[in-house]
């Protein structure tokens, strides 16, 4: 039996420019990518994995330094009993000046060369790993597997590749049906940051730490083993934090304190996770969402509030200003029906939305 951990899309060195992080938050998150990656390497060593498969985008070439690369080298060297196998992706592609080529790796580290599919044999484990490293930032080749002969005498056969399951991608389009036809025990994929197990033999590992609010939900890696031609895989949640997007509906009857409590009591782990909270509905005219944001900051590791609220209607002023029009008549009629009835009040607000704002999303 062979045991493996499959990870990828770690993006060490990421600057988080596309996230609404300030400098300190980005700096801190960058450090966390390193610590989680090291935890994965340590886990592989401690759990006696035969292989740690890295399916590309291990780091950001644009921001990575030689010092960072030496740090990686030392982390890998410490896991000397694990075969660490790397296929480069589009963010860490193996061009002529790649940092991958600038350090001397320990014997347990194996990196696929660029220029087509190649293979690395591990005779003592009766295993062959096929792989493909990117040599540029975009690849449109659809025929990657057509000319390659996956024949090999080894019992366990794995493919490691960074690519996009989808037909018209600029990022190495892969066809799932074509992958299923390959006579392999496991295909470890990188590029899509959401983990997905297609079959027990084909999976995206996903990013081990989520990188922005587009990456909601659990993150971790794939762990698996192959025994007598049978492959078993499972997703192992491993990220330190999650990104969460919550929507809170408020209304014009809620006080500042009411809304504050709603935000504070939102579910999830406030001390750990990244929250984006969207407030919808009508608020009392004088409630400042900016003040709420300042107040709740201390309750969360990270929070940003998206304010979609509208100030409440001033019915007295509206009725006066639109006295001789259908709007004034409408307000008067609904008031006569009794605004204490929540249904009547709701109907009044929908009506005013339609009449005053042209909003008819009922
Ligand atoms: Mn990636």
Boltz pocket constraint, residues with backbone or C-beta under 6 A from the ligand:
constraints:
  - pocket:
      binder: B
      contacts: [[A, 9], [A, 56], [A, 57], [A, 91], [A, 191], [A, 192], [A, 193]]
      max_distance: 6.0
